[in-house]
């Protein structure tokens, strides 16, 4: 049973904040713990780690720090990291949208210049 195999205080904190309906989140975090601790050192383990650390980048880093460096991330600090991550993603998305708009404007101007219909 994955619940008995939880190793870090960080994942236990997430468990306390998570409802039963969202238990997959805890299961995924426990599996990340297992992989970061050196479990399943093979291609499949690498793929699993890559997928989960992409889905949960902040959690993955917090678990890694606690397991490898002994640095625990308390809930308020975790929430701050999540908020910062969300803000960075929103800024990146906005930059992508603006860059796309600039490319389309340049392309449209060229289209019209070459005789294309508006």
Buried (B, 14 or more C-beta within 10 A) or exposed (E): EBEEEBBBEBBEBBBEEBEEEEEEBBEBBBBBBBBBBEBBEEEEBEEBBEEBBEEBBBBBBBBBBBBEEEEEBEEEEBEEBEEEEEEEEEEEEEEEEEEEEEEEEEEEEEEEEEEEEE
